[in-house]
Amino acid sequence: MPVFVKGIQTPEDAMSALGAGADGIWVSNHGGRQLDGAPGSFEALESISKAVQGRAPIVFDSGIRRGEHMFKALAAGADIVGIGRPVLYGLALGGWKGVQSVFEYFENDLRRVMQLAGTQTIEDIKKARLFDIK
């Protein structure tokens, strides 16, 4: 059974997990920052991706609420984007139909963002450059 190490927040931790035999890296802050001033998971994603260099899949799941967030996570190096909390909200509010609605929302919103960015595939997204506009 593949083992993914969740809660990775630094390139060093990612390399340590891979060195210990992990099959995948899960960049996450476990639903919230437990320490004031701790970096957000997205801030760490790109440097972790560069350190891993495709040797293992990277899952990212912190703060995904829109298709734009999924796009940015994929462009920053994630291979898989988790949407656990929105799915749980959908389930609580509408059962299986609520979950289906959440998946449809994300699919449509990601498709819209991809069109705006001029990308047609996930591989295109992974090649996209993110710009920090201030």
N, C-alpha and C positions, 0 to 999 in steps of 0.2 A: 504494500500500500504506500503510495507517495506521501511524503511528509513535507508540509509547508510550515515554515516558522513565521508566526504572526506577531506583529508588534515591532517589526524592524524599522528603525528610524535613522540609522547611519550606514554609510558604506562599509564601515568596519564591522558592524554587526551582521550585515549581509554576507560579507566574506567569511566571517566566523561560522555562520549558519551553514553556508555551502561547504566549508572545510570540515564541518562535523557530519556531513552527509545529507543535508536537507535537499529535497527535490525541487523546492520552490521557495520564493520569498514573498511575504505578505506585508506590504507597507501599510501600516495602520496605527492609529493612536487609540485603538480599542474604544471608540465612541466618545472620546473627550480627553482633553488635556488634564492630566492629574496634577501637573506642576505648573504654577504660573511661569510664563516665559518659555515653556517648552516649544520647540518649533512645530509648526503644523506639518502633517504628513506630506502634503503636496510640496512643501518647501524642500523636503528631503528626497522626493521621488526621482528627480533627474540625476542627482549625484549617485544614488543607489543603482539606478539603471546603468549608468556609465561604468560603475565598478563591476556589476554582474556581467556585463558585455554579452548578454544572450545565453549565458551558460545554464540558466534556469528561468522558468517563467516567473513574472512578477505580477502579483495581484495587488490592486489598490482599492481601498474601500472607504476612505474617510471623507465625509461631507458631500457625497454625490447626490445632487438634488435636481440637476437639469442635464440636458444633452450636451450643453457647453462644458460642463464639468467632466463628462465622460470623454469628450474630445480632447480636452486639455490633459487629462490623465494618460490617455493613449499617446498623445504627442510627446509627453514628458517621459515616456518609457514603460508604462504599464502594458502588460499583455492581456490582462483580465481586469475588468472593473466591476466591483461588487456594489450592489444597490440594496443591501439588506434592510436598512431602516425604512426606506420608502415602501418596500414590499410588505414589511410588517404593518405599516400604517394602512396600506391598501387592504390587507387581510382583515385587520381590526374593523375597518369601516365598511367593507363590502364583501367579505368572504373571498371566494375564488374569483368572483367577478371584479372585485377591487384589485386583486393581484394582477389579473389580466389587464385592467385599465392602467395600472402603473407600468407594466411592460410596454403597452401600446404607446403610452405617453413618452417614455424614454426612447423607443424606436423612432417615433415621429420627430421628436425634438432633436435627436442625434442626426437624423437624416437632414433636417433643416439646417443645422449647423454645418454639416458636411457640404451641403450645396453652397452655402454662403462662403465657405473656405475654399471651394473649388476642389474638393476631394471626393473620390468615388468609392474608395475601398478603405478598409482598416489599415492596410499597408501604406496607402497615401497619407492617412492621418499620422502614422508613425514617422513619416518623413517630413511632416509639416514643422515649421519653426514657430515657436511661440514667442511673442514679443511682449515685453513688460512696458505698457504705456502708462506714463505717470502724469 
